Amino acid sequence: MNALPASVYTDFQGLAALKHQARQDQAGSLAQVARQFESLFMQMMLKQMRQANLSEGLLESSNTRFYRDMYDQQLALHLSESGGLGIGAMLQRQLGGQVDETSKPISGLDSYRDHPAAVTPSGLHGKKLKSGGAEATVASAPAPAASIDTPEAFVRNLWSSAEQAAAAVGVEPEALLAQAALETGWGQHLIHTADGRSSHNLFNIKADARWQGERVFRETLEYIDGVAVKRREAFRVYDSYQQSFQDYLAFLSGSPRYAEAMQQSGDSAAYFSALQQAGYATDPHYAKKVLRVMGGEEMRQALVPIQGQDNRPI
């Protein structure tokens, strides 16, 4: 049975035929269902665009809005049947269907419509784009950051940078990793910029007057006379996790207030206690929390893959 998809959004008979075909032949109806789904998506998109516009003036009424909505729904359906944005084809591929397409280079908006999942910004890197007489060069995209979604991944991806910074401070690498894990929830609660980029700020170092780089404002809890108070503070933004470790070292070594902590770095408990006393953190239990993470089961399990024959991290 090869029933045609609904040609208008009010064609309930066509929709009923499509449902019947889907029950009889799932593979054969997959493309049609995918197009219907894309048309619904485009209807929502058009509706949001309409709502973002200002009123059309005195001629606008409930009747004009009604027919405008009908037009948008019909338009969305026709666009999806004519190729649409490529969402239907992508959905069909993800559900295991075969999409009839020929291999061709990916570039420009037409290719994005036909191959939405395959397009990458690499085709535009270094290209000059013009808009309204202005010209700009698209910069190359940075390499994607390593995925940190478990304590094991957190330790594995940060171990090398932690080891270098720890050697300069005089503490064990797992001590710095425990502090970073406490500050960021094992990397799951890193501060992000307004455009969604990671700040890479593993130690939640604030952007004071000495900081000349990028900063981001976020609410944080500070303990004043033992009472937790919510405040809005500026935090430093780094280009990488390695830069975060490097700035952590510079932040401590460049301030006389942390001199005593640096002198006691051979003892992790004394080191973090001195940091707390010097005002690195206002949480009265900060040192104990870091040590708890350092000696916890999650840290022990995360260190197993990088342990040497003598049961010490390499």
Phi, psi and omega in degrees: 000125182238067178289141178285148176291163179301129182270344174225156187290342179264006182280081183292331178294319178294322178294320178296321178295323179294319178297320179295318179295323180297325178289326183275323185214089183297316183296318183290332183265357186300317182297319181292318178297319180298320179293321178297319178297318180296324179295322177296319178298316181293327175298315178297320180296315179296322180297317179295323178294320178297317182293335180285341180278156175286165179301147181278003174105204186293333183281350181281138179210177178297327179292315180295323178294323179298311181289331176294320178294321177298317179297317181296320180293318178295320179298316181298320180294317179294320179296320180293325179287339181265009180123326176056215181265357182094359182293320180299316179296320179295317179297321179297319178296318183293332180270006174095006180275159178264130180255128180282104180208151179259150182285131178204159181300147180265114177194140176083176184290326180298318180289327177296322179296320183278332184225064187297328184277346185261346184285134174234159180293352186300333180291345181255352184300129178082353180282148177263125181249140180245138177211115179061034179089343180273153182230136180219150178258130179281121182284154177294140181285143178290158178297141181297142180288150179296143181287127177237093183237002177216161175302323179297316179293323178301310181292316183298315185281336183255356187301313184299313179292322179295322181296317180295314181293321181295323179297323180287323180284321182104014178250174176282147180303322181294339177293315178291323178295323178295319178296316179294323179294320178295317183293327188241006183062049182058036176086357183276346183232039174295146176290137178242153179283174182298331180266013173091000180283148176288141176281345185056019183274091186287336185246011178050046178283131184281155180267088179275192184296338181284340185276122182256000182269194180291149179221160179222141182260132179215154175282142181215159177264126176240141179263116179244116185054038177082000181251129180286126181233132179276128180224157177260120185233160176264136180238152181285148177242130181245164178275342183202166175293325179299319178295328178296316177296319181296319180288328175301314179296316180294324180297317182284314184288339182269002181237125180299335183294337181258011182298318181296321178296319180295328179287340182252021185293344178290344179239110185301319181297315180293324181297309182289328176296318179293322177300315180297315180296330180280353177097015178300321178225147181270349178294121183294346180247020186301310183299316181296322180294319179297314180296326178295319177293318182299321181263008183281167182296323180298318179292318180299316179293323181291334181277343184305312184297339183249019179273145178273186183296333180271014178065026174241146178301138178270000000 
